[in-house]
């Protein structure tokens, strides 16, 4: 595997970041994961816009322009001969003097790696649990993919222990926020709902694409502050994420959920969107 590291393409065994890097020490950084299909990153502009908002909020230094990052990404895909994959772009603040202060951080670490993408031929159906870990409500950091994802890591460990595919996190007010690597949707009376962003949901790129598709298909969609009971009472529920796209929720905490034909329509529309040049 060839890795992009600070403007160079190097073999993975030489792609090394310092043990004094703040991304390693404190999770002081950001990342994005983009689906690559047909050799092109899907919705790259949207991923880079979210990254840029995070860079500005955290006051990081990004030494490459958007056009440069795209050129590097395309070259990385070409060198690794991986036209179908997941591209991960990471940026950390870099090295500073010991301590939390970010002063004098002038050498950020910028890394891009490629990973196999799941092969999706039909709509996946997943067993999901509700995690015991909580996300803060009205926290601006939940708007970005920060390098510190301990609540999601621990929630995913709970899913693994329960032989589930994914875990849903609530916020500190007990409302639905997001999955560990996904956004949550449910269907009730022909309307597609998803948690409101201030409740802790990441503004996912796939989430936004699905909301756009619903509008085009004349399916009503709304953001809503909701508790887990709404999923159990819904006519259907699904997740969205970069890697798998649209995934139907088969069960929540062992309880089978109802199925809605709208979920299949959304899945098919998203698959068609991925195949559109």
RAVENPE-V518879 format. One record per residue. N is the residue number from 1. RES is the residue in three letters. NEAR is the number of other ideal C-beta (glycine too) atoms within 8 Angstrom. Layout:
((N/RES/NEAR) (N/RES/NEAR))
//
This chain:
((1/UNK/7) (2/UNK/10) (3/UNK/13) (4/UNK/14) (5/UNK/13) (6/UNK/6) (7/UNK/8) (8/UNK/6) (9/UNK/9) (10/UNK/9) (11/UNK/8) (12/UNK/9) (13/UNK/4) (14/UNK/6) (15/UNK/11) (16/UNK/5) (17/UNK/10) (18/UNK/8) (19/UNK/4) (20/UNK/6) (21/UNK/12) (22/UNK/14) (23/UNK/14) (24/UNK/9) (25/UNK/7) (26/UNK/7) (27/UNK/9) (28/UNK/12) (29/UNK/15) (30/UNK/14) (31/UNK/10) (32/UNK/11) (33/UNK/11) (34/UNK/14) (35/UNK/13) (36/UNK/16) (37/UNK/11) (38/UNK/5) (39/UNK/8) (40/UNK/8) (41/UNK/11) (42/UNK/9) (43/UNK/9) (44/UNK/11) (45/UNK/7) (46/UNK/9) (47/UNK/13) (48/UNK/12) (49/UNK/8) (50/UNK/14) (51/UNK/15) (52/UNK/10) (53/UNK/10) (54/UNK/14) (55/UNK/13) (56/UNK/7) (57/UNK/9) (58/UNK/12) (59/UNK/6) (60/UNK/11) (61/UNK/9) (62/UNK/10) (63/UNK/6) (64/UNK/8) (65/UNK/5) (66/UNK/8) (67/UNK/6) (68/UNK/8) (69/UNK/12) (70/UNK/11) (71/UNK/8) (72/UNK/12) (73/UNK/14) (74/UNK/10) (75/UNK/10) (76/UNK/15) (77/UNK/14) (78/UNK/8) (79/UNK/8) (80/UNK/10) (81/UNK/5) (82/UNK/9) (83/UNK/9) (84/UNK/7) (85/UNK/12) (86/UNK/13) (87/UNK/16) (88/UNK/12) (89/UNK/15) (90/UNK/14) (91/UNK/14) (92/UNK/14) (93/UNK/13) (94/UNK/12) (95/UNK/8) (96/UNK/12) (97/UNK/6) (98/UNK/3) (99/UNK/5) (100/UNK/4) (101/UNK/6) (102/UNK/9) (103/UNK/6) (104/UNK/5) (105/UNK/12) (106/UNK/5) (107/UNK/6) (108/UNK/12) (109/UNK/15) (110/UNK/14) (111/UNK/14) (112/UNK/14) (113/UNK/12) (114/UNK/13) (115/UNK/8) (116/UNK/6) (117/UNK/11) (118/UNK/6) (119/UNK/4) (120/UNK/8) (121/UNK/3) (122/UNK/4) (123/UNK/9) (124/UNK/9) (125/UNK/7) (126/UNK/12) (127/UNK/8) (128/UNK/17) (129/UNK/13) (130/UNK/10) (131/UNK/14) (132/UNK/6) (133/UNK/9) (134/UNK/9) (135/UNK/14) (136/UNK/9) (137/UNK/12) (138/UNK/4) (139/UNK/8) (140/UNK/5) (141/UNK/6) (142/UNK/12) (143/UNK/11) (144/UNK/13) (145/UNK/10) (146/UNK/11) (147/UNK/11) (148/UNK/7) (149/UNK/8) (150/UNK/7) (151/UNK/11) (152/UNK/10) (153/UNK/9) (154/UNK/10) (155/UNK/14) (156/UNK/12) (157/UNK/8) (158/UNK/13) (159/UNK/15) (160/UNK/8) (161/UNK/6) (162/UNK/7) (163/UNK/5) (164/UNK/11) (165/UNK/8) (166/UNK/15) (167/UNK/14) (168/UNK/16) (169/UNK/16) (170/UNK/13) (171/UNK/14) (172/UNK/7) (173/UNK/6) (174/UNK/6) (175/UNK/12) (176/UNK/14) (177/UNK/15) (178/UNK/15) (179/UNK/13) (180/UNK/13) (181/UNK/8) (182/UNK/12) (183/UNK/15) (184/UNK/15) (185/UNK/12) (186/UNK/14) (187/UNK/14) (188/UNK/10) (189/UNK/4) (190/UNK/7) (191/UNK/10) (192/UNK/13) (193/UNK/14) (194/UNK/14) (195/UNK/16) (196/UNK/8) (197/UNK/9) (198/UNK/6) (199/UNK/13) (200/UNK/13) (201/UNK/15) (202/UNK/10) (203/UNK/8) (204/UNK/13) (205/UNK/11) (206/UNK/13) (207/UNK/13) (208/UNK/10) (209/UNK/12) (210/UNK/13) (211/UNK/10) (212/UNK/8) (213/UNK/12) (214/UNK/12) (215/UNK/9) (216/UNK/7) (217/UNK/9) (218/UNK/4) (219/UNK/12) (220/UNK/7) (221/UNK/10) (222/UNK/8) (223/UNK/7) (224/UNK/9) (225/UNK/6) (226/UNK/10) (227/UNK/8) (228/UNK/10) (229/UNK/6) (230/UNK/13) (231/UNK/15) (232/UNK/9) (233/UNK/6) (234/UNK/14) (235/UNK/8) (236/UNK/13) (237/UNK/13) (238/UNK/13) (239/UNK/15) (240/UNK/15) (241/UNK/13) (242/UNK/9) (243/UNK/10) (244/UNK/9) (245/UNK/13) (246/UNK/14) (247/UNK/16) (248/UNK/14) (249/UNK/13) (250/UNK/9) (251/UNK/10) (252/UNK/14) (253/UNK/7) (254/UNK/4) (255/UNK/7) (256/UNK/5) (257/UNK/13) (258/UNK/7) (259/UNK/7) (260/UNK/9) (261/UNK/6) (262/UNK/12) (263/UNK/15) (264/UNK/8) (265/UNK/10) (266/UNK/16) (267/UNK/13) (268/UNK/8) (269/UNK/11) (270/UNK/15) (271/UNK/10) (272/UNK/8) (273/UNK/9) (274/UNK/10) (275/UNK/6) (276/UNK/5) (277/UNK/1))
//
